[in-house]
Amino acid sequence: QVQLVESGGGLVQAGVSLRLSCAASGLTANTYGMGWFRQAPGKEREFVAAISWSGGSTSYADSVKGRFTVSRDNDKHTGYLHMKTLKSEDTAVYYCAVGFFGVAGISEIGAEYDYWGQGTQVTVSS
């Protein structure tokens, strides 16, 4: 059974940094891309960042470029979203997802991902 477990969310003040983790288990395929998405209250889910299996390809939403960094540790089957200079508009539930895009593939489209975590709440107070 595939499981993605996010952690690291919380209530923080604007301007600080936070790191989210996504631990994957039960995946039979050994190459998968990982994406991060978020959903704020009353809004649709939106793409945040993605990283390929190799780590050589990454993509970011314009709203987080320069502030967020996506990374992964394949030995630990864990992905990370490093968020700095957080803003109130970053408040949302953050989800990680995995999809089978090969060694170097990534996707910004949620529907192309195969498994999703339960989400972790990030609340940024101004």
C-alpha positions as CSV (number, residue, x, y, z in Angstrom):
1,Q,0.0,0.0,0.0
2,V,1.4,3.3,-1.1
3,Q,1.6,6.0,1.6
4,L,2.8,9.6,1.4
5,V,3.1,11.3,4.7
6,E,3.7,15.0,4.9
7,S,5.0,16.8,7.9
8,G,6.5,20.1,9.0
9,G,3.5,22.3,8.7
10,G,2.5,24.7,11.4
11,L,1.6,28.3,12.4
12,V,4.4,30.7,11.7
13,Q,4.9,34.4,11.3
14,A,5.5,36.1,8.0
15,G,9.1,36.2,7.0
16,V,10.3,33.0,8.6
17,S,11.3,29.7,7.0
18,L,9.7,26.3,7.2
19,R,10.6,22.9,5.7
20,L,8.0,20.4,4.7
21,S,8.8,16.7,4.3
22,C,7.1,14.0,2.4
23,A,7.9,10.4,3.3
24,A,7.0,7.8,0.7
25,S,6.5,4.1,1.3
26,G,5.1,1.1,-0.5
27,L,6.1,2.3,-4.0
28,T,7.0,-0.6,-6.2
29,A,8.4,1.5,-9.0
30,N,11.8,2.9,-8.2
31,T,11.7,6.1,-10.3
32,Y,9.0,8.7,-9.6
33,G,8.7,12.4,-9.8
34,M,7.5,14.3,-6.8
35,G,5.3,17.4,-6.8
36,W,4.0,19.8,-4.2
37,F,0.6,21.4,-4.5
38,R,-1.4,23.6,-2.1
39,Q,-5.0,24.6,-1.6
40,A,-6.0,27.7,0.3
41,P,-9.5,28.1,1.7
42,G,-12.0,28.8,-1.0
43,K,-9.5,28.4,-3.8
44,E,-8.6,25.6,-6.2
45,R,-5.6,23.4,-5.7
46,E,-2.5,24.9,-7.3
47,F,0.9,23.7,-8.3
48,V,3.8,24.8,-6.2
49,A,6.9,22.9,-7.2
50,A,8.1,19.6,-8.7
51,I,11.3,17.6,-8.9
52,S,12.3,14.7,-11.0
53,W,13.6,11.4,-9.7
54,S,17.2,12.4,-10.6
55,G,16.8,15.8,-9.0
56,G,18.1,17.3,-12.2
57,S,14.8,18.8,-13.3
58,T,12.7,21.1,-11.1
59,S,9.9,23.5,-11.7
60,Y,8.3,26.2,-9.6
61,A,5.2,28.3,-9.6
62,D,5.9,31.9,-10.3
63,S,4.5,32.9,-6.9
64,V,7.2,30.9,-5.1
65,K,10.2,31.2,-7.3
66,G,13.2,32.4,-5.4
67,R,11.6,31.6,-2.1
68,F,10.9,27.9,-2.2
69,T,13.3,25.1,-3.0
70,V,12.3,21.5,-3.7
71,S,14.7,18.7,-3.0
72,R,14.7,15.0,-2.3
73,D,16.7,12.2,-0.7
74,N,16.0,9.0,-2.7
75,D,17.8,6.8,-0.2
76,K,15.3,7.9,2.4
77,H,12.3,8.0,0.0
78,T,11.7,11.5,1.2
79,G,11.1,14.8,-0.5
80,Y,11.4,18.3,0.9
81,L,9.9,21.7,0.3
82,H,12.1,24.4,1.8
83,M,10.1,27.6,2.2
84,K,11.6,30.9,3.1
85,T,10.3,34.4,3.5
86,L,6.9,33.1,4.0
87,K,3.9,35.4,3.3
88,S,0.4,35.3,4.4
89,E,-0.7,34.3,0.9
90,D,1.3,31.1,1.4
91,T,-1.3,29.9,3.9
92,A,-2.8,26.7,2.6
93,V,-2.9,23.0,3.0
94,Y,0.2,21.6,1.3
95,Y,0.1,18.2,-0.4
96,C,2.9,16.1,-1.9
97,A,2.2,13.8,-4.8
98,V,4.2,11.2,-6.8
99,G,3.9,10.3,-10.4
100,F,5.8,7.9,-12.6
101,F,7.5,10.2,-15.1
102,G,10.8,8.3,-15.5
103,V,14.2,9.4,-14.3
104,A,14.1,13.0,-15.5
105,G,10.4,13.8,-15.9
106,I,8.3,16.2,-13.9
107,S,4.8,17.5,-14.2
108,E,2.9,20.6,-13.1
109,I,-0.4,19.0,-13.6
110,G,-2.1,17.4,-10.6
111,A,-4.1,15.0,-12.6
112,E,-0.9,13.4,-13.9
113,Y,0.1,12.3,-10.4
114,D,-0.7,8.9,-9.1
115,Y,-0.6,9.1,-5.3
116,W,-1.2,11.9,-2.9
117,G,-0.5,12.6,0.7
118,Q,-3.1,13.7,3.3
119,G,-1.7,17.3,3.4
120,T,-0.2,19.4,6.1
121,Q,-1.5,22.9,7.1
122,V,0.8,25.9,6.8
123,T,-0.6,29.1,8.3
124,V,1.4,32.3,8.0
125,S,0.4,35.2,10.2
126,S,1.2,38.7,9.1
